[in-house]
Structure formats: C-alpha cells, structure tokens
C-alpha cells in the first residue's frame, strides 16, 4: 500500500521484520553503466544510519570493492540473485571501517534482479548485536525476494526518478563497447543480444527488437556465453561489473 509513498522504505523494513530480524534496509538501482544509486533506506531504531551508510557506499565509490561482484558469476541460476556479505569478507579496509565498523554492521543480504530493463538491489542488514541471519530467515528472504525487488522497482517508477523509461540507445552503445572490451571475439550481433539481455529483455523481446527469430537469439546468446566462459545472465552481469571496477581503479 505504501509503494510510491515517502513511507515505503519504513514500511518495507517493518514488513521484513515480521519474519526476519532486519536492523536496516537499503534500496539501490544500477544505472546503464552499472553504477549503484541509493533510492532510499530505513532503520528500525536510528532512522539515519541506513541512509547515511547507503549514501556513503554510493558517493565514496565503495561499490568498487564489494565482494559480491565476484560471487555473482558463481551464484545459482535463479531469477533473483541472493548474496550474503559479512564484514569480514571485505578486503578494502576503508570500506569496511567507514561503513560496517562505523555503523556496527555484521552482515548484509542482497537481493538483486532486473526489472523492466533496470537492475535493482534490496539490501537487508544485521547489526552485530542481532547476530547472523538464521537458515529459516534466509529461506524467507529467498521466498520473498522477487516480491521485494519488484515492489522496489515499482516504487522507483512511481516516485518519478526517471526509472520507468526505457534505457536509451546510448546505453546500448555503452554496453556493446563494454562487452567488446571484455571479449573481442564477440560478433556485433552477439554484443547486441547480450546488451539487451543485460537490460532485462526476454528472448522474444530481443528477437522483435533485432527483427530475427527467437531461435536465432538463443543461438547467438549461447555462442556469446561460450566465448565469455559463462552459462547464465548472472555471469554476464558479474563480468561487466568486474570490468567497470577494474577500469575505475586504473583511472584513479
């Protein structure tokens, strides 16, 4: 009921806490260059902690050092990717100290999914005093993951942050160039198919956009994935994020 309302994040943390101890939540959207943008956040107690941590993660570019980037490629082939990150998993000391230790965070459970051509992330955080997430809680989050991410995407569209529009042709060009830098053997058509897949398009939608048969799209995707050494969209997403991260570090 609060989708599109200023109270959405607060209601979301309350909903999660009906079954899971969630001290904080944060909502992110990845732009066409896979840079995360904090949409909103909420905490059970101090209302500023989650938002401060989310803004710091974004503005200090700590997403470049996020261990989940490497885990995505080896994750299960599920509709919604679910990853657990503990403070001890973070190798970058600045990121670990300024976000996790500063706010007394123990771990984060990330729910990641593409909705209408955009990637969204619903994060659940546990404080040190709450302890680690239990198996039954992880099962509940897995069961509700698609719902939580879909609600986040709908909320982002309704609050007019420009996410309800289809990504522009510029994003296609950017993604195709990025894919070419990852694997030069990809053909133009294979890059097109992969870039549209990254934007959440189905095989049928890609076929219509490229004016080819769905079977052709499936073949092009299979060939591209083989060249890239992956088997699913999760792996493609991870390769792109990792490439961007390396480029950013080289530019520093």
Secondary structure, 3 states (H helix, E strand, C coil): CCCCCCCHHHHHHHHHCCCCCCCEEEEEEECCCCCEEEEEEEECCCCCHHHHHHHHHHHCCHHHHCCHHHHHCCCCCCCCEEEEEEHHHCCCHHHHHHHHHCCCEEEEEEEEEEECCEEEEEEEEEEHHHCCCCHHHHHHHHHHHHHHHHHHHHHHHHCCCCCCCCCCHHHHHHHHHHHHHHCCCCCHHHHHHHHHHHCCCCHHHHHHHHCCCHHHHHHHHHHHHHHHCCCCHHHHHHHHHHHHHHHHHHHC
